[in-house]
């Protein structure tokens, strides 16, 4: 696995993020090469995980954009997107189904 993705997943795992999934979309028509999705334990934990990622990844990684609320944080690193969601938001928006479809299209080509 990509060492950058491993580091990001490790930071999330060490700080009690749950159900961490990585989607390798390199070579697909999606605008990012990788997407990481993780569940938080709640709103405060979502924002705490964002802080852990900022501390653990800077200065090597450039955070191009961060959209944050207590329920969902989206981090744009250019070629990598990270989504941290409360379990309720993760179930509601079901990003995994969409990303699995993108990945399946990639694998057909």
C-alpha positions, 0 to 999 in steps of 0.5 A: 500500500502507498506509504502516505495512505498507510500513515494516514490510516495509522493516525486515524486508527491510533486515535480510535477512528472506526471502520477505516476504508481506503479506495484506490481510484488511481486510473479511474475518471474520479478526481482523486487517486485515493479516498479514505473514509473513517467513522468517528465516535461522535461530533467532538471525536470527528473534529479531534481526528481532524486535529490529529491528522493535521498534527501528524501529517504537516508539514509533509502534506499540504491541506488544500481544503478542509470542510468541517462540521461536527458530523462530517469532515472532508479533507482535500490533499489534492490526490487524496480525499479523507472523509471522517463522518459520524456513524449516522452521517456515514450511513445516511450518505453511503459514500462507499457504494458510490466509490465501489461503483467508481472502482468497479468501472476502473477495473473494467477498463 
